[in-house]
């Protein structure tokens, strides 16, 4: 048979049919011996070095899949470089995940990697359903034996399996949920893949309180009991309970589409008047929700908070003059503007903000007479670092107290500042509205949880000036091109965050349109307006 070898379990027997890797045909009973042709690490005294050759890759993949197919987890694990880690998962494929039939189709080896697709059948208590996915294995040289072995990773069994996690099939531990947006539109993983980890967490937290009943499922149970299970297959649906979220289906759809233009991007949208999260999207849409859990320097988008601090202290005004030289020195550390640009002495603070002049901010740090001034306003006004209870896990930002040059770096969103798209969207929402409202993805009324509150609001005068400067950035400053397609009352701030060892800076952008604020980050995207800007604009155009 052409097109790749196939391993099938038929009536308790696994069958391997000859294919692209040059396998021979054979049949082995479940639980039986791995059969001839499988050489364990102890059977040869020859110790080879260097990368495995094509023949070794083929024979090792053949031997491993043959042993796995036979149900002999012990023999299969001996053909990996981590016998102790491999055997429980290999045995659990049938015993815990209740896989009763499977067809594994390898593709052509690419170097030392052998990709394959799995078409399986899962059966539990009279319920049966097909299950398909793709994965791959890598063949490496054993460090001590010199044998060609499968480099053991949990992803060999399933691409979403992580270290310490297990595959299981049975009655689900919590009832399924039917999550809906604020208008009642159903939200699901298939339509909105970025919501996968969020919906899993919401189900884990609220499934038992929404009136639903459990179903029969195949899931990944993580090693960390605090993390939610990831449902892979539903054999029998329970009764889902309806769960209201604050999300907006239109904004979410736009966010999902926008981040796909980049290999690594995140975006969050928030309604300033309520703190309601309207959209959360990541690419890749994996189990890690970078938009809400990421930790990295946000670049000049943090100048919104820095500007608020300088305005509050009376050190600047939106229309007052400030210096913007090419470079500025603070306690032995030199800072410069993008491409070393400078602005004339007649320049005002709004122009420096709209053009993202780093040195205008750095030169004012001495005048605060308080290196911790920025961390204080970040916490007391913008709610950064407080214990946010959004309804799912989130990192709530960090602006630690620093001194000297490290404190100065924070003024422009560098140094030890750590943020994600959620945090910057919230900062923008607070600046636009004047008062911090903790972001939420499910209503507080659902569980009466205690939301974080800031100790004070911005004064009306500071709020007005901040909004005016952000409007300038959107209309003629560094955010002009990205925000040109956005209507309504709009404002923006761009950012480029330099990362050690990274040739191109991360692109950050944040903005508002009427009662919606959004922020995005694109890894290695360069200038904020070029990559992250269009992502934010797309969400602002679609949201409400």
C-alpha positions as CSV (number, residue, x, y, z in Angstrom):
1,X,0.0,0.0,0.0
2,X,1.4,3.4,-1.0
3,X,1.3,6.6,1.0
4,X,2.8,5.6,4.3
5,X,2.7,2.8,6.8
6,X,-0.5,2.3,8.8
7,X,-0.9,0.7,12.2
8,X,-4.5,-0.4,13.0
9,X,-6.1,-2.1,16.0
10,X,-8.9,-4.3,14.6
11,X,-10.8,-6.5,17.0
12,X,-8.0,-6.4,19.6
13,X,-5.3,-6.9,17.0
14,X,-2.9,-4.2,15.7
15,X,-2.1,-4.5,12.0
16,X,0.9,-2.7,10.3
17,X,0.7,-2.5,6.5
18,X,3.8,-1.7,4.5
19,X,4.2,1.9,3.4
20,X,6.5,4.9,2.9
21,X,8.9,4.0,5.7
22,X,9.6,0.5,4.3
23,X,7.7,-1.3,7.1
24,X,6.9,-5.0,6.8
25,X,3.4,-6.3,7.4
26,X,2.6,-8.1,10.7
27,X,-0.1,-8.7,13.3
28,X,0.4,-8.6,17.0
29,X,-2.1,-9.3,19.8
30,X,-2.7,-6.5,22.3
31,X,-0.5,-7.0,25.3
32,X,1.7,-9.5,23.4
33,X,5.4,-9.5,22.8
34,X,6.8,-6.8,20.5
35,X,7.9,-9.4,18.1
36,X,11.0,-9.9,16.0
37,X,12.8,-7.0,14.5
38,X,12.8,-4.7,17.6
39,X,16.2,-4.3,19.0
40,X,16.4,-2.9,22.6
41,X,19.3,-0.8,23.7
42,X,21.0,-3.8,25.5
43,X,21.1,-6.1,22.5
44,X,24.1,-4.6,20.7
45,X,27.6,-3.7,22.0
46,X,28.3,-1.4,19.2
47,X,28.3,2.3,20.3
48,X,27.8,4.7,17.4
49,X,28.2,8.5,17.4
50,X,26.8,11.3,15.4
51,X,23.3,11.9,14.1
52,X,21.2,8.8,13.2
53,X,21.2,7.9,9.5
54,X,18.2,7.4,7.3
55,X,18.1,3.6,7.9
56,X,18.3,4.0,11.6
57,X,15.5,6.6,11.6
58,X,13.3,4.2,9.6
59,X,14.1,1.2,11.8
60,X,13.7,3.0,15.1
61,X,10.3,4.6,14.0
62,X,9.2,1.1,12.8
63,X,10.2,-0.6,16.0
64,X,8.7,2.0,18.2
65,X,5.3,2.1,16.4
66,X,5.3,-1.7,16.2
67,X,5.7,-2.0,20.0
68,X,3.2,0.8,20.7
69,X,0.8,-0.9,18.3
70,X,1.2,-4.2,20.1
71,X,0.2,-2.7,23.4
72,X,3.6,-3.5,24.8
73,X,4.4,-0.3,26.5
74,X,7.5,-1.7,28.1
75,X,9.1,-2.7,24.7
76,X,8.1,0.6,23.2
77,X,9.5,2.6,26.1
78,X,12.9,0.8,25.7
79,X,13.1,2.3,22.2
80,X,13.0,5.8,23.7
81,X,15.6,7.8,25.6
82,X,13.4,8.1,28.6
83,X,12.0,4.6,29.5
84,X,10.5,5.7,32.9
85,X,8.7,8.7,31.4
86,X,7.4,6.9,28.3
87,X,6.0,3.7,29.7
88,X,3.1,5.1,31.8
89,X,1.8,7.3,28.9
90,X,2.1,4.5,26.4
91,X,0.3,2.1,28.7
92,X,-2.3,4.7,29.5
93,X,-3.2,5.2,25.8
94,X,-5.4,2.1,26.0
95,X,-5.9,1.7,29.7
96,X,-6.8,5.3,30.7
97,X,-7.7,7.0,27.4
98,X,-9.6,3.9,26.3
99,X,-8.4,3.9,22.7
100,X,-9.7,0.7,21.1
101,X,-8.9,1.2,17.5
102,X,-6.3,3.4,15.7
103,X,-4.7,3.9,12.3
104,X,-1.4,5.7,12.4
105,X,-0.1,7.0,9.0
106,X,3.5,8.3,8.9
107,X,4.5,10.9,6.4
108,X,8.0,11.1,4.9
109,X,10.8,11.6,7.4
110,X,12.1,15.2,7.4
111,X,15.6,14.9,8.7
112,X,15.3,13.1,12.0
113,X,11.5,13.9,12.4
114,X,8.8,11.5,11.4
115,X,5.3,13.1,11.3
116,X,2.2,11.0,11.4
117,X,-1.6,11.2,11.6
118,X,-3.7,9.2,14.0
119,X,-7.3,8.1,13.3
120,X,-8.5,6.4,16.4
121,X,-11.7,5.2,18.1
122,X,-12.3,5.8,21.7
123,X,-14.9,3.6,23.6
124,X,-16.2,4.0,27.1
125,X,-19.2,2.4,28.8
126,X,-21.0,1.7,25.5
127,X,-20.1,5.1,24.0
128,X,-17.8,5.2,21.0
129,X,-16.5,8.0,18.8
130,X,-13.7,8.5,16.2
131,X,-10.8,10.7,17.1
132,X,-8.2,12.2,14.7
133,X,-5.1,14.2,15.2
134,X,-1.5,14.6,14.0
135,X,1.8,14.5,15.8
136,X,5.4,13.5,15.2
137,X,8.4,11.8,16.7
138,X,12.1,12.6,16.5
139,X,14.9,10.0,16.4
140,X,18.1,10.8,18.3
141,X,21.4,9.1,19.2
142,X,21.3,7.6,22.7
143,X,23.9,9.3,24.9
144,X,25.3,6.2,26.6
145,X,24.3,3.3,24.2
146,X,24.8,5.0,20.9
147,X,21.5,3.5,19.7
148,X,19.1,5.4,17.6
149,X,16.1,6.1,19.9
150,X,12.9,8.0,19.9
151,X,13.4,11.3,21.7
152,X,10.7,11.0,24.3
153,X,8.3,13.9,24.7
154,X,4.6,13.6,25.8
155,X,3.7,15.1,22.4
156,X,4.6,11.8,20.8
157,X,1.3,10.5,22.2
158,X,-0.7,13.7,21.5
159,X,0.6,17.2,20.4
160,X,-1.1,19.0,23.3
161,X,0.2,16.6,26.0
162,X,2.6,18.4,28.4
163,X,5.1,17.1,31.0
164,X,3.3,15.3,33.8
165,X,-0.1,15.5,32.1
166,X,-2.1,12.4,31.3
167,X,-4.8,11.3,28.8
168,X,-8.1,10.1,30.3
169,X,-11.5,9.1,29.1
170,X,-14.5,9.0,31.4
171,X,-17.3,11.0,32.9
172,X,-16.2,14.6,33.0
173,X,-15.4,16.1,36.4
174,X,-17.5,19.2,35.7
175,X,-20.5,19.9,33.6
176,X,-20.1,21.4,30.1
177,X,-20.9,25.0,29.6
178,X,-22.4,27.0,26.8
179,X,-20.5,30.3,27.0
180,X,-22.3,33.2,25.4
181,X,-21.2,36.8,24.7
182,X,-22.9,39.8,26.3
183,X,-25.5,39.7,23.6
184,X,-26.2,36.0,24.0
185,X,-24.2,34.7,21.0
186,X,-22.6,31.3,21.6
187,X,-18.8,31.2,21.9
188,X,-17.0,28.0,21.1
189,X,-13.4,26.8,20.6
190,X,-13.9,25.9,17.0
191,X,-15.1,29.4,15.9
192,X,-12.9,31.3,18.3
193,X,-9.7,29.1,18.9
194,X,-8.0,31.7,21.2
195,X,-10.8,31.2,23.7
196,X,-9.9,27.5,24.2
197,X,-7.9,27.9,27.5
198,X,-10.3,30.5,28.7
199,X,-13.4,28.4,28.1
200,X,-11.7,25.4,29.8
201,X,-11.0,27.5,32.9
202,X,-14.5,29.0,33.0
203,X,-15.9,25.5,32.8
204,X,-13.6,24.3,35.6
205,X,-14.6,27.2,37.8
206,X,-18.3,27.6,37.0
207,X,-19.5,24.4,35.3
208,X,-21.0,23.1,38.5
209,X,-23.0,26.2,39.2
210,X,-24.6,26.8,35.8
211,X,-27.2,24.0,36.0
212,X,-25.5,21.6,33.6
213,X,-24.7,17.9,33.9
214,X,-21.4,16.0,33.0
215,X,-20.8,14.1,29.8
216,X,-18.4,11.4,28.7
217,X,-15.1,12.9,27.3
218,X,-11.5,12.3,26.5
219,X,-9.3,15.0,28.1
220,X,-5.8,16.0,29.1
221,X,-5.4,16.2,32.9
222,X,-2.5,18.6,33.6
223,X,0.1,17.9,36.2
224,X,-0.8,21.1,38.0
225,X,-4.1,20.5,39.8
226,X,-4.8,24.3,39.7
227,X,-5.0,24.2,35.9
228,X,-8.1,23.1,34.0
229,X,-8.5,19.9,32.1
230,X,-8.4,20.3,28.3
231,X,-11.3,18.4,26.5
232,X,-10.1,16.7,23.3
233,X,-13.2,14.6,22.4
234,X,-16.8,14.4,23.6
235,X,-18.2,10.9,23.3
236,X,-21.6,11.8,24.9
237,X,-22.7,15.3,25.6
238,X,-24.0,16.2,29.1
239,X,-26.4,19.0,29.5
240,X,-24.4,22.3,29.2
241,X,-25.1,25.1,31.5
242,X,-25.3,28.6,30.0
243,X,-22.6,30.9,31.2
244,X,-22.7,34.7,30.4
245,X,-19.4,36.4,29.6
246,X,-18.6,40.0,28.9
247,X,-17.0,39.1,25.5
248,X,-18.3,40.5,22.2
249,X,-18.5,38.0,19.4
250,X,-17.9,40.5,16.7
251,X,-14.8,42.0,18.4
252,X,-13.6,38.5,19.2
253,X,-13.9,37.4,15.6
254,X,-12.0,40.5,14.4
255,X,-9.3,39.8,17.0
256,X,-8.9,36.2,16.0
257,X,-8.5,37.2,12.4
258,X,-6.1,40.1,13.1
259,X,-3.6,38.2,15.1
260,X,-3.3,35.5,12.4
261,X,-1.4,38.0,10.3
262,X,1.6,37.4,12.6
263,X,3.4,34.3,13.9
264,X,3.2,35.6,17.5
265,X,0.7,38.2,18.5
266,X,-1.8,39.0,21.3
267,X,-4.6,41.5,21.7
268,X,-7.2,42.4,24.3
269,X,-10.1,44.8,24.2
270,X,-11.9,46.4,27.2
271,X,-14.9,48.7,27.7
272,X,-13.5,51.6,29.8
273,X,-16.9,52.5,31.4
274,X,-17.3,49.0,32.9
275,X,-14.1,47.0,32.7
276,X,-15.8,44.4,30.6
277,X,-13.3,42.4,28.5
278,X,-14.7,42.4,24.9
279,X,-12.0,40.3,23.2
280,X,-8.9,38.2,23.9
281,X,-6.9,36.6,21.1
282,X,-3.5,35.0,20.6
283,X,-1.6,33.5,17.7
284,X,-0.6,30.8,18.1
285,X,-3.8,29.8,19.8
286,X,-2.2,27.3,22.2
287,X,-2.9,26.5,25.8
288,X,-0.9,29.6,27.0
289,X,-3.1,32.7,27.1
290,X,-0.2,35.2,26.5
291,X,-2.7,38.1,26.1
292,X,-3.6,37.8,29.8
293,X,-0.6,35.9,31.3
294,X,2.4,37.3,29.3
295,X,5.2,39.2,31.0
296,X,7.3,41.5,29.0
297,X,8.4,45.2,28.6
298,X,5.6,47.2,26.9
299,X,7.8,50.0,25.5
300,X,6.4,53.5,25.0
301,X,2.8,52.4,25.6
302,X,3.6,52.8,29.3
303,X,4.2,56.5,28.6
304,X,0.5,56.9,29.2
305,X,1.1,56.2,32.9
306,X,4.3,58.2,33.0
307,X,2.6,61.2,31.4
308,X,-0.2,61.0,33.9
309,X,2.4,61.1,36.7
310,X,4.2,64.1,35.3
311,X,0.9,65.9,34.7
312,X,-0.3,65.2,38.2
313,X,3.0,66.6,39.7
314,X,2.6,69.8,37.6
315,X,6.0,69.1,35.9
316,X,4.4,69.4,32.5
317,X,1.2,70.4,30.8
318,X,-0.2,69.2,27.5
319,X,0.6,72.5,25.8
320,X,3.7,73.4,27.8
321,X,7.3,73.3,26.5
322,X,9.6,70.4,27.0
323,X,13.1,69.5,25.7
324,X,13.5,66.6,23.2
325,X,17.2,66.2,22.4
326,X,18.6,63.3,20.5
327,X,20.0,61.7,23.7
328,X,19.6,62.1,27.5
329,X,21.9,60.9,30.3
330,X,20.6,59.8,33.7
331,X,22.9,58.5,36.4
332,X,25.4,57.0,34.0
333,X,22.8,55.5,31.6
334,X,22.2,57.0,28.1
335,X,18.8,57.0,26.4
336,X,18.1,58.1,22.8
337,X,15.1,58.5,20.5
338,X,14.3,56.3,17.6
339,X,16.9,56.9,14.9
340,X,18.2,59.7,17.2
341,X,15.5,62.2,16.1
342,X,15.1,65.5,18.0
343,X,12.4,68.2,18.2
344,X,12.9,72.0,18.3
345,X,12.9,74.0,21.5
346,X,9.4,75.2,20.7
347,X,8.1,71.7,21.0
348,X,5.4,71.1,23.6
349,X,4.6,68.0,25.7
350,X,1.8,66.8,23.4
351,X,4.2,66.7,20.4
352,X,6.7,64.7,22.4
353,X,4.0,62.3,23.5
354,X,2.6,62.0,19.9
355,X,6.0,61.6,18.4
356,X,7.1,59.2,21.2
357,X,10.1,61.2,22.3
358,X,12.0,59.2,24.9
359,X,14.3,61.9,26.0
360,X,11.5,64.3,26.9
361,X,10.4,61.9,29.6
362,X,13.9,60.9,30.8
363,X,15.0,64.5,31.3
364,X,12.1,65.1,33.7
365,X,12.8,62.2,36.2
366,X,15.1,64.3,38.4
367,X,12.3,66.8,38.8
368,X,10.1,64.3,40.5
369,X,12.6,63.8,43.4
370,X,11.1,60.3,43.7
371,X,12.4,57.3,41.8
372,X,9.3,55.4,42.9
373,X,6.8,57.9,41.6
374,X,5.9,55.8,38.6
375,X,5.4,52.6,40.5
376,X,3.1,54.5,42.9
377,X,0.8,55.9,40.3
378,X,0.8,52.6,38.4
379,X,-0.6,50.9,41.5
380,X,-2.7,53.6,43.1
381,X,-4.4,55.0,39.9
382,X,-4.0,52.3,37.2
383,X,-4.4,49.2,39.4
384,X,-1.2,47.6,38.2
385,X,0.0,44.8,40.5
386,X,-3.3,44.5,42.4
387,X,-5.0,41.1,42.7
388,X,-7.3,41.2,39.7
389,X,-10.0,38.6,39.7
390,X,-11.1,38.6,36.0
391,X,-12.8,35.2,36.2
392,X,-9.8,33.4,34.7
393,X,-6.0,33.5,35.5
394,X,-4.2,36.7,34.7
395,X,-0.9,38.5,35.3
396,X,-1.8,41.9,36.5
397,X,1.3,43.8,35.6
398,X,4.4,44.9,37.5
399,X,6.2,48.2,37.9
400,X,8.7,47.4,40.7
401,X,10.4,50.2,42.7
402,X,13.8,50.9,41.2
403,X,16.6,53.5,41.5
404,X,18.9,55.3,39.1
405,X,19.1,54.3,35.5
406,X,16.7,51.4,36.0
407,X,14.0,53.7,37.3
408,X,14.6,56.0,34.3
409,X,14.2,53.0,31.9
410,X,10.7,52.4,33.4
411,X,9.6,55.8,32.3
412,X,9.7,54.6,28.7
413,X,8.4,51.1,29.4
414,X,11.7,49.3,29.5
415,X,13.8,47.9,32.3
416,X,12.0,45.8,34.9
417,X,8.5,46.7,33.8
418,X,6.4,43.7,32.9
419,X,3.1,43.9,31.1
420,X,0.8,42.1,28.7
421,X,-1.9,43.2,26.3
422,X,-4.6,43.0,29.1
423,X,-2.6,45.4,31.3
424,X,-1.9,48.0,28.6
425,X,-5.6,47.9,27.4
426,X,-6.6,48.5,31.0
427,X,-4.2,51.4,31.4
428,X,-5.7,52.9,28.2
429,X,-9.2,52.3,29.5
430,X,-8.3,54.0,32.8
431,X,-6.7,57.0,31.1
432,X,-9.7,57.4,28.8
433,X,-12.3,57.2,31.6
434,X,-10.2,58.6,34.5
435,X,-11.0,55.7,36.9
436,X,-9.7,52.2,37.1
437,X,-12.3,49.5,36.7
438,X,-10.8,46.1,37.1
439,X,-11.2,44.0,33.9
440,X,-13.6,41.1,34.1
441,X,-14.5,38.3,31.6
442,X,-17.5,37.1,33.6
443,X,-19.8,39.4,35.6
444,X,-19.0,40.0,39.2
445,X,-22.6,39.0,40.0
446,X,-21.8,35.4,38.9
447,X,-19.9,34.6,42.1
448,X,-19.7,37.9,44.1
449,X,-15.9,37.8,44.0
450,X,-14.0,40.8,45.4
451,X,-12.7,43.0,42.5
452,X,-9.6,45.0,42.8
453,X,-10.0,48.8,43.3
454,X,-7.5,51.6,42.9
455,X,-7.1,54.0,45.8
456,X,-7.9,57.1,43.7
457,X,-8.9,58.4,40.2
458,X,-7.1,60.8,37.9
459,X,-8.3,64.4,38.3
460,X,-10.6,65.7,35.5
461,X,-7.8,68.0,34.3
462,X,-5.2,65.2,33.9
463,X,-7.8,62.9,32.3
464,X,-8.6,65.7,29.8
465,X,-5.0,66.3,28.9
466,X,-4.2,62.6,28.6
467,X,-7.1,62.1,26.2
468,X,-6.0,65.2,24.2
469,X,-2.5,63.8,23.8
470,X,-3.7,60.4,22.8
471,X,-6.1,62.0,20.2
472,X,-3.1,63.8,18.8
473,X,-1.2,60.6,18.5
474,X,-4.0,59.0,16.6
475,X,-4.7,62.0,14.3
476,X,-1.2,63.2,13.4
477,X,1.3,61.4,15.5
478,X,2.9,57.9,15.4
479,X,-0.5,56.2,15.5
480,X,-2.0,58.1,12.5
481,X,-1.6,55.4,9.8
482,X,-2.9,52.6,12.0
483,X,-5.9,54.6,13.3
484,X,-7.0,56.2,10.0
485,X,-9.7,53.6,9.5
486,X,-11.1,53.9,13.0
487,X,-14.0,56.2,13.6
488,X,-15.5,57.9,16.6
489,X,-13.6,59.7,19.4
490,X,-10.2,58.0,19.1
491,X,-6.8,58.1,20.6
492,X,-3.6,56.0,20.6
493,X,-0.1,55.4,21.8
494,X,2.6,53.4,20.0
495,X,5.5,51.4,21.5
496,X,8.6,49.5,20.5
497,X,10.2,47.3,23.2
498,X,13.8,46.3,22.9
499,X,14.5,42.8,24.0
500,X,18.0,41.4,24.7
501,X,19.2,39.1,22.0
502,X,16.4,40.0,19.7
503,X,17.3,41.7,16.4
504,X,13.9,43.4,16.0
505,X,12.0,45.1,18.8
506,X,8.5,43.9,19.8
507,X,5.7,46.0,18.4
508,X,3.1,47.5,20.9
509,X,0.1,49.6,20.2
510,X,-2.9,50.7,22.2
511,X,-5.8,52.9,21.5
512,X,-9.4,53.7,22.2
513,X,-12.5,54.5,20.1
514,X,-15.5,55.8,22.0
515,X,-16.2,53.3,24.8
516,X,-13.7,50.6,23.7
517,X,-10.0,50.4,24.4
518,X,-7.6,47.8,23.0
519,X,-3.9,46.9,23.1
520,X,-1.8,44.5,21.1
521,X,1.7,43.2,21.0
522,X,3.5,41.5,18.0
523,X,6.7,39.7,18.8
524,X,9.6,41.1,16.7
525,X,7.1,43.3,14.9
526,X,9.2,46.5,15.0
527,X,7.5,49.9,15.3
528,X,4.2,49.8,17.1
529,X,2.2,51.4,14.4
530,X,3.4,49.0,11.7
531,X,2.4,45.6,13.2
532,X,0.4,45.9,16.5
533,X,-1.4,49.0,15.2
534,X,-3.5,47.3,12.5
535,X,-4.4,44.6,15.0
536,X,-5.8,47.1,17.5
537,X,-7.6,49.1,14.7
538,X,-9.3,46.0,13.5
539,X,-10.7,45.2,16.9
540,X,-11.8,48.8,17.6
541,X,-13.7,48.9,14.3
542,X,-15.6,45.7,15.1
543,X,-16.2,46.1,18.8
544,X,-18.9,47.7,20.9
